[in-house]
Amino acid sequence: MLREQGRSFRWIHAGEERPSEYDLGAAIAARPGLGEVSTITGYVSEEMLDTHIAAADIVVNLRFPSVGESSGTLARAFSAGRCCIVNDTAAYAEIPRDIAVHIPVFDTVEALVRALAGLIDSPELRRTFGERARLFAQTTLALPTVARRYLDVIEASYAEPAEAI
């Protein structure tokens, strides 16, 4: 759809393809010209993943269905100051709206196309999201901050008397 709108992009799917869930390779091959701008890397090392993230203008990290897990890839993208698109579900819904672009889990394709079109057209908007993402990673996601939260929970559990069973 983005190509039909005349937008130029390069799509890299960095990671293992799961054809039993969705045959991405077949979907790309079925669309004329899409193979020219798309690459499926297969499994990549952490170093290569970091290289792909560093080279990206936009990181798309969609998860549905979700069981509330978080994403190491997304945390790396935030740390690298990358503009990210996520599903508005589970733990991702808790990410502030000024840190990442949230799209719904229903009508995802149309929402993703609109989000990507807007971000492709606005380097300044991508930079703004990226700067906010980096700050979020340096503060909220930083190990000292996370450790302090764990300690606060542990200390609070000692402060309250245990309920009788």
C-alpha positions as CSV (number, residue, x, y, z in Angstrom):
1,M,0.0,0.0,0.0
2,L,2.9,2.4,0.8
3,R,4.5,1.7,-2.6
4,E,1.1,2.3,-4.3
5,Q,1.1,5.7,-2.5
6,G,4.5,6.4,-4.0
7,R,6.5,6.2,-0.7
8,S,10.0,4.8,-0.8
9,F,11.1,2.5,1.9
10,R,13.2,-0.6,2.7
11,W,11.6,-3.3,4.9
12,I,13.9,-5.6,6.9
13,H,12.3,-8.4,8.8
14,A,15.2,-9.1,11.3
15,G,14.4,-12.4,12.9
16,E,13.2,-15.9,12.4
17,E,10.3,-16.3,10.0
18,R,7.4,-18.5,11.2
19,P,5.6,-19.7,8.1
20,S,3.3,-21.8,10.2
21,E,1.9,-18.6,11.8
22,Y,2.2,-16.4,8.8
23,D,4.1,-17.0,5.6
24,L,5.8,-13.7,5.2
25,G,8.1,-14.8,2.4
26,A,5.1,-16.0,0.3
27,A,3.2,-12.8,1.0
28,I,6.2,-10.7,-0.2
29,A,6.7,-12.9,-3.3
30,A,3.0,-12.5,-4.2
31,R,3.2,-8.7,-4.5
32,P,5.0,-7.4,-7.6
33,G,8.1,-5.4,-6.7
34,L,7.8,-5.9,-2.9
35,G,10.7,-8.4,-3.0
36,E,13.0,-5.7,-4.4
37,V,12.6,-3.6,-1.2
38,S,12.1,-6.4,1.4
39,T,14.6,-8.7,3.2
40,I,13.9,-11.5,5.6
41,T,17.1,-12.1,7.5
42,G,16.2,-15.2,9.5
43,Y,17.7,-15.6,13.0
44,V,20.3,-12.9,13.7
45,S,22.9,-12.6,16.5
46,E,22.4,-9.9,19.1
47,E,25.2,-7.9,17.5
48,M,23.5,-8.1,14.1
49,L,20.1,-7.2,15.7
50,D,21.7,-4.1,17.2
51,T,23.2,-3.3,13.8
52,H,19.8,-3.5,12.1
53,I,18.2,-1.4,14.9
54,A,20.9,1.3,14.6
55,A,20.3,1.4,10.8
56,A,16.5,1.7,11.1
57,D,14.5,4.9,10.8
58,I,11.4,3.1,12.2
59,V,11.2,-0.1,14.3
60,V,7.9,-2.0,14.0
61,N,7.4,-4.3,17.0
62,L,3.9,-5.7,16.9
63,R,2.7,-8.5,19.2
64,F,-0.7,-10.0,19.1
65,P,-1.9,-12.0,20.8
66,S,0.1,-11.2,23.9
67,V,0.3,-12.7,27.3
68,G,1.7,-9.5,28.9
69,E,5.4,-10.1,28.0
70,S,7.8,-7.2,27.3
71,S,10.2,-7.1,24.4
72,G,14.0,-6.9,24.6
73,T,14.1,-5.8,21.0
74,L,11.8,-2.9,21.8
75,A,14.0,-1.9,24.8
76,R,17.0,-2.0,22.5
77,A,15.3,0.2,20.0
78,F,14.3,2.7,22.7
79,S,17.9,2.8,23.9
80,A,19.1,3.4,20.4
81,G,16.7,6.3,20.1
82,R,14.6,4.8,17.4
83,C,11.0,5.7,16.5
84,C,8.9,2.6,17.3
85,I,5.4,1.4,16.4
86,V,3.7,-1.0,18.8
87,N,0.3,-2.7,19.2
88,D,-1.9,-1.0,21.7
89,T,-2.3,-4.1,23.8
90,A,-1.1,-5.8,27.0
91,A,2.2,-4.4,28.4
92,Y,2.7,-2.3,25.2
93,A,-0.5,-0.3,26.1
94,E,1.4,1.0,29.2
95,I,4.1,2.6,27.1
96,P,3.5,6.4,27.1
97,R,1.9,7.7,23.8
98,D,4.8,10.2,23.3
99,I,7.4,7.4,23.4
100,A,6.0,5.1,20.7
101,V,3.3,5.1,18.1
102,H,0.4,2.8,19.2
103,I,-1.8,1.1,16.7
104,P,-4.9,-1.0,17.4
105,V,-4.9,-4.8,17.3
106,F,-7.9,-4.7,15.0
107,D,-7.6,-3.1,11.5
108,T,-3.9,-3.3,12.1
109,V,-2.9,-3.2,8.4
110,E,-4.7,0.1,7.7
111,A,-3.4,1.6,11.0
112,L,0.1,0.5,10.3
113,V,0.0,1.9,6.8
114,R,-1.2,5.3,8.1
115,A,1.4,5.3,10.9
116,L,4.3,4.4,8.5
117,A,3.1,7.0,5.9
118,G,3.1,9.7,8.5
119,L,6.5,8.8,9.9
120,I,8.1,8.3,6.5
121,D,6.8,11.8,5.5
122,S,8.1,13.4,8.7
123,P,11.8,12.9,9.7
124,E,11.3,15.5,12.5
125,L,8.4,13.4,14.0
126,R,10.6,10.3,13.8
127,R,13.4,12.2,15.6
128,T,11.1,13.5,18.3
129,F,9.8,10.0,19.0
130,G,13.3,8.6,19.0
131,E,14.6,11.3,21.4
132,R,11.8,10.6,23.8
133,A,12.3,6.8,23.5
134,R,16.0,7.2,24.3
135,L,15.2,9.3,27.4
136,F,12.6,6.7,28.5
137,A,15.2,4.0,28.2
138,Q,17.8,6.0,30.1
139,T,15.4,6.7,33.0
140,T,12.4,4.4,33.3
141,L,14.0,1.3,31.8
142,A,17.5,1.9,33.4
143,L,18.7,-0.9,35.7
144,P,19.0,1.3,38.8
145,T,15.4,2.5,38.3
146,V,14.1,-1.0,37.9
147,A,16.1,-2.3,40.8
148,R,14.8,0.5,43.0
149,R,11.2,-0.5,42.1
150,Y,11.9,-4.1,43.0
151,L,13.4,-3.0,46.3
152,D,10.3,-0.8,47.0
153,V,8.0,-3.8,46.5
154,I,10.1,-6.0,48.7
155,E,10.3,-3.4,51.5
156,A,6.6,-2.7,51.3
157,S,5.9,-6.4,51.7
158,Y,7.8,-6.4,55.0
159,A,5.9,-3.3,56.2
160,E,2.5,-4.9,55.9
161,P,1.4,-7.8,58.3
162,A,0.7,-11.1,56.6
163,E,-2.9,-12.0,56.3
164,A,-4.1,-15.2,58.1
165,I,-4.8,-18.0,55.8
